[in-house]
């Protein structure tokens, strides 16, 4: 499944022999006593951005950040209140749509592609879990054939099979870490194309940038960078006063990782907080984004990179919907208010459809 409801589901696997039994302390001993975070305001986002965001909804909508225009996606035949999410695959987007239908007592969802620059969805198949292929022209799909019989296939965005369905234990999950597809079972994390084991041991994978992976023992740490080729591991100091991780997204060209730390009840209050940091995995250094942490609605907050290296944050903050844009090196996050239909899809994901 490609839905991130509020907190990103971490990938837990069993410990390997010889794994380190102790970890350095990475979480802060106590929360800071600074004033409560404020809504995301930053500085005004001025001038043209070229941004078009395909936002999860029933149906999905294409938001023109510059004009504020919102156009619904056609071709889905929305009936009732299905669960729906969007996911980037190369320059295009895949829509995952669950109408709650069951075939032979197993779950299935409809899969559609929305090509860049269009607002028309075209069905390319069905399945359950979905993750992008490396070249951005296909998706990996798991399907339930029966309660205890599952398969894994690679399907092109044209709807044609690239790799025929192969048996897969139903306990094995297909997940996306950053923009990388992974097969996860109780003992290992593998590449779905080669079935090569990438990691063993009790860990969670948040993002993969080239040969480097950002991992943690759970959604509350400790954090580390792992080299997938050599097995080397470097512990990271926990950078945020927020003690839970939410989302991690990889900048395609540089491999920089934006990591969102989140708290649904900041210091025991009703305030929900996001705190975004930028990790250079090669140098193993964190940089705190300006205007962070921020008071947001976590179920309506998501982030993604553009092809030219800007981090885009779509959030509900201070009772309004805003788009924040930040490029590494900027002193502030540039923010613009937008208006979107009431969210009703069960997902906060969006795809940068054009920039």
NORKAFEN-V526453 format. One record per helix or strand of 2 or more residues. SS is the DSSP state (a for helix, b for strand). FROM is the first residue (numbers start at 0). LEN is the number of residues. Records with the same first field share a line. If there is no record, write none. Layout:
SS: FROM-LEN  FROM-LEN
//
This chain:
b: 37-2  42-2  51-4  60-4  69-3  82-7  91-7  101-2  105-2  108-6  119-8  129-3  137-9  148-8  160-8  172-5  179-5  187-3  196-4  203-6  211-5  222-5  232-4  244-6  256-7  272-8  284-4  293-2  296-9  309-8  319-8  333-5  349-5
a: 265-3
//
